[in-house]
C-alpha cells in the first residue's frame, strides 16, 4: 500500500473512531472511554511486539511519562469535545495542533532572541485563529463555549505531545514503543479519573451491554490501526503530502456528522474549518523549511 493511500485510510479510521466515541459518550464518561481505548491499544501492541520479537523495555521512562501525560489529557479533552460538539467541529479543533506548533516555533524564536521571525508563519497562525473564531461562533450561540475551548485545548496539548514524541524519536525510541506506553498511560489515567469521580459520587462506573462493549472495542482497534498506518505513511511518504492528506479526517467527520447525527454546521463554521485546514497546511510547509527532517511530521494522538 502506498504512503498516500495509507494516510487516507488512517484519516478515515480516525473519523470512524470519532463516530464510535460520540456514540459511546451516551453510555460512558470521557475518562472511561480513554481507559478502555488505552487498554485495547496496549493489549494489541503487546501481542504485536511479541509476535515480531520486539522489546518494550525502555531506557527513558521519564520521557514516556511526560509524553503520556500531555497526550492523555489531550485525548480526554478531545473525547469530551466529541461527545458535546458536532463531530466535524471537534475534529477540526483538535487538528489545530499544526497551528499551535507554528506558534510554539515563533515563541521559541522570540525567547531565543532571534532577530528574524518568519512573517508567513505568523500569518498562518493568525489565519488559524480566525478560523477558530468562526468555528466557535455557532457553539457560542448554543452555550457550548466550554466544550469548544476543551477541543481547542486538546489541539494545543497534542502539539506539546508531538514535541515530546520528536524528542523520544531522537532518543532512539521506536514508534510502537511510544504508542504502547501512551496506551498504558491512558489506561491508568482513565482508571484513576473514573475511580476519583466514582469515589466523590459525581459519577459511577457504567454497566456494560453488547453495544457498549462493541463501541469500546471499536474505539481501541480503530485508533491503534489508524496510528500504525499514519506512522508508516509518514515514514515512507513525503511529509507535506501526508500532512495535507491527514486533513481528510475533517471531511470524513463532516460527512459522518451530517449523515449519522444531523450535526448543525453553519456556513460560518464551514468557512472556519477551511481556514484552519489552510493554516495547518501552510504551517506544516513553513515548519518543514525550519526544522530537521526527523521532526517534521505531525502525530495525532487519537
C-alpha positions, 0 to 999 in steps of 0.5 A: 500500500502506498504512503498516500493511500495509507494516510487516507485510510488512517484519516478515515479510521480516525473519523470512524473512531470519532463516530464510535466515541460520540456514540459511546459518550451516551453510555460512558464518561470521557475518562472511561472511554480513554481507559478502555481505548488505552487498554485495547491499544496496549493489549494489541501492541503487546501481542504485536511486539511479541509476535515480531520479537520486539522489546518494550523495555525502555531506557527513558521512562521519564520521557514516556511519562511526560509524553503520556501525560500531555497526550492523555489529557489531550485525548480526554479533552478531545473525547469530551469535545466529541461527545458535546460538539458536532463531530466535524467541529471537534475534529477540526479543533483538535487538528489545530495542533499544526497551528499551535506548533507554528506558534510554539516555533515563533515563541521559541524564536522570540525567547531565543532572541532571534532577530528574524521571525518568519512573517508567513508563519505568523500569518498562518497562525493568525489565519488559524485563529480566525478560523477558530473564531468562526468555528466557535461562533455557532457553539457560542450561540448554543452555550457550548463555549466550554466544550469548544475551548476543551477541543481547542485545548486538546489541539494545543496539548497534542502539539506539546505531545508531538514535541515530546514524541520528536524528542523520544524519536531522537532518543532512539525510541521506536514508534510502537514503543511510544504508542504502547506506553501512551496506551498504558498511560491512558489506561491508568489515567482513565482508571484513576479519573473514573475511580476519583469521580466514582469515589466523590459520587459525581459519577459511577462506573457504567454497566456494560451491554453488547453495544457498549462493549462493541463501541469500546472495542471499536474505539481501541482497534480503530485508533491503534490501526489508524496510528500504525498506518499514519506512522508508516505513511509518514515514514515512507511518504513525503511529509507535506503530502501526508500532512495535507492528506491527514486533513481528510479526517475533517471531511470524513467527520463532516460527512459522518456528522451530517449523515449519522447525527444531523450535526448543525454546521453553519456556513460560518463554521464551514468557512472556519474549518477551511481556514484552519485546514489552510493554516495547518497546511501552510504551517506544516510547509513553513515548519518543514523549511525550519526544522530537521527532517526527523521532526517534521511530521505531525502525530495525532494522538487519537 
